[in-house]
Amino acid sequence: MKRSKIRMSESTVDVNWTKVIPDGVTEEEMHNAQVLDENLMPIIVAVQERRRPEFQEIAGCGPKTRALWYQFNSLVIHRKLLYRRFEHPTGQKEKEELQLIVPSKYVQSTVKAYHEQLGVQEPSSLFTYEVMFGAPMRTPLDLDRGEPPRQEEMHKMYPFWVRRTMQDIHETVAHMSKKAAKRMKEYYDRTAPLAPFKEGDKVYLYYPRRKKGISTKLLTRWEGPYVILNILNDCNARIKNLENNKVVIVHIDRLAKCPEGDENKHTDLTSAWLSYAT
């Protein structure tokens, strides 16, 4: 969103509006296009004179002129351009928004600029379509009216341009992905608690599995009991199954303390789960 101080009704008002004017088009060119637009000219004159015309005066005009006639009380002239003003529900002047009334000459380019603006990604400043395909997006208007003429040599260099563009985009996205992963790891490291286990503790291992013909509601997601042989680091531990002496290295987040005496009471985890549920 772009913010600008403007003078309206002899008072300074802070007005917001979304920038949808195509690149390369100046305000003077947009003003000339509005004045030369037969659908906008009667409305511009009426707004400047601050006199709403009778409906019979614009009845013979196009549908765009009649639509603006119904919105006449919301139309303003700012920097010689015709805008529609949107008031804030609270009535605060500083939160009003202005929407540019686009002349017919720049409708296609403005729609394209607005569409591409909505697709921009904040972290990488790249368009989603461009990340996927390595080329600017072609809108239905491009397909209907065709693309501007190109020189013959541009077609020959196009595959190399696409390859180079895709490589640059992928490098940028990979760099942003690494930054995001590093940021998430730093947050996890700050909030992760220390391992609540020590050597010799009896634990259960979270190991969900599916069995054909048995509902997952009746399957236990834990195995064990295991005994911790040693803590390798802040994340991993080496454990041994007390039933078959199988030794594995697992992440500490998959372990849960085994209550005292529980490993002797329930050698079968299914019966232990049913006992806990009842």
N, C-alpha and C positions, 0 to 999 in steps of 0.2 A: 504494500500500500504506500502511496506517495502522499505526503502532507505538504500543504502550502498555505500561507497566510494570504487572504484576499480581502478586498474592501467591498462590503455589501451593506447597503442601506446605511452608509456613513458609520459603520461600526466594524471593527476588526473581528473576523470570524475564522476559526480554524476548521478547514473543510478537508475531508478525505475523498480521494477518488482513485480508482484502479487505472493504471496506465495501460491503455489498449491502443494508443495511436501507433501505427506501424513505424518502424525505424525508417528514417530518411524523409518523413513527412513533417514539415514545419507547421506551426500554428497558423501562419499566414496562408499556407497552401490549403489547410483544412478550412479556414475561414472563407477563402475564395470558393472552395467546393460547396460549402453550405449556401453561400449566396447564389450561386449558379444553379443549385438544385431547385427545380420547380416545385417540389413537394415541401421544401423547407422555407423558401423565400417568403410566402405569405405569413407564416408563423413568426419568422424573425422580425419582420416589419411590425407585426402586432405586439410582440414582446417589447420591442424598442419604444413603441408608442404607449405601452402599458394599457392597451385597450383590447379586450377580447372581442373578436369579430362575431357577428351573428352567424348562426350555422348556415343560413342561406348563402352567405358570402363565400363559404368554402365547400358548399355541397357538391360543386362540380369538380373539386380537386380529387386527388388520389386518396386511397385508404390511409396512407401514412400521414397525410395532412390532417385528415379527420381524426385519426388517433391522437395526434399531438394537440388537436383542438380540445379534446376531452381532458388532456393533461395540462391545459394552459396555465393553471394556477401554480403548477410545479416547475415551470420553465423559467430559466434565468439566462442572462447574457454575462459571460465571464471571459475577459480577455478576447473579446469580439467573437467568441464561440458560443453556440447554443447548447445549454446543458439542461438536464432534468434534475431537480433537487429532491433528495430523499431525506425527510426529516426523521430525527431519532425519536423513538417512543417516549423518551423522557422530555422531549421538547428542547433539549440543550442545543444551542446554535453551533457550539464547537464540535458536535458529533454528527453534523449533517454531512451527507455525501452527494457528490455530483456525478452524473452519468452523461457522457458525451453523446449528443445526437449525431450519429454518423451519416454523412451524405452518401448517396447511392454510388458515387465514384469510388469510395474507399471501403465499401461494405465487405468485399471479398478479402482484402488485405487485413482489415481490422479483425474479422472473424478468425483468420489464420493466426494473427499475432496473439489474440486472446486465448485461442485453443492451445498454442504452444506455451503460453505463460502458465496455464493451469497444470501442464505436464512437467514443469521444471522440478527437479529434486533438490532440496536444500543442501544435503551433505556434499553432493558431487557437482552441483550446478549443471547437470546434464538432463536432457529430455529422456523419458523412459523409452520412447520409440527409438531414439537415436542410439541408446545403449544396446537395445536388442538387435537392431538391423544396421547400424553404422551409417545411416543416411537420414536427412530430414524427412519428416512425415509428409505424405501426399494426401491432401484432404479431398473430399468429394468434389469441391469446386475445382481443384486442379485436374481431376479426371474429366470434368464436364467441359472446361474451357481450354484444357491443354496446358502444357508447360511452355515457358518462353523458349524461343529458338536457341540452339546451341551450335557451337562450331564443331566440325567433324572430329578434330583431334581430341575434343573433350570426351567423346565416347570411347576412344582408345585408352585414355588414361583413367577412366572411371574405375575399373577393377583395382588398379593400384591405389587409387584414392580411398576406396572403400576399405581395402586391407589396412592401409596406414591409419585411417580413422578408427577402425575397430581395435587395432592394437593400442592406440592412444587412449581410447575409452576404457578398454579392459584394464590397462595399467592404472588409470585414475580410479576406477571402481575398486580394484584390488587394494590400492593404497588406502582408500577410505574404509574398506572392510577391515583391514588390519588395524587401523586406528580405532574403529568401533570395538573390535575384539579386545584390544589392549585396554580400552576404557572399561569394558565390562569385567575384564579380569581384575583390574585394580579395584573396582567396586566389590567384586566377590571376595577378594583377599581382605578387604577392610572389614567386611561384615561376617566372614566365615569364622565360626568358633573353633577353638582348638580341639583336637581329637580327645573325646572323653573316655578313651580306652587305654589300657596298659597291658603289658605282657602277662599272659595267664588268664585273662578275662574270657569268659564263655559268652559267645555271641551267636545270633542268628544271621544268616546271609539272605538278603533280598534277591530272589532269583525266580521271577515269574515265568511260567511255562504253560503251554496249552497241551491238552491231551484230547485226542479224537474221541468223540462220543461222550465227553464229560463237560458239563457246564463250567464256565470259568468262575461262577459264584461258589462252587464247591471245591475249588482248587486252592491250596495254600500257595502263597507267593514267597514263602520263606523256607530255607533249608537249614539244617543243623541238628543239634548244636555244634558249633565250631569253637576252637580255642585259639587265641591269638598267640602266635609264636614270637613275633617281634613287629614293632612299628618301623616301617622303612623310612617314611617321611611324613610330612603333614597331611598327605593325601592317601597314601597306600599302606596296607598292612598285609603281612603274610599270616594266613590262618590254616588250621588243619581240622578236617572233619573227624569227630570223635568216633564215628561209626566205621568208616573205611580208611581212616588215616590219610585221606587225600589232601594234599597241600596246594593251595592256590593263593595268588596275590590279587587283592580286590581293593576298590576304593572304599574309604572309610564311610562315605555317605550310604553305602549299601549294608552297613552293619547295624544291628540293634542288640542292646544288652540282653542277655538271657537271665531272667529272674533266678534267684538262688533256689536250687532244688527243682527247677522246672525241667532241667535236662534229664533228671532221673525219673520224674513223674510221667513224662510224655516222650517216649522215644520216637513215636510217630507224630509228625507235625500235623497231619490231618486230624487225628484225635485231639491234639492240643488245641487246634483252631476251633473244633466243634465244642470242646469243653469251655473255651473262652466265650464262644458265641452264646452258649446256654447259661 
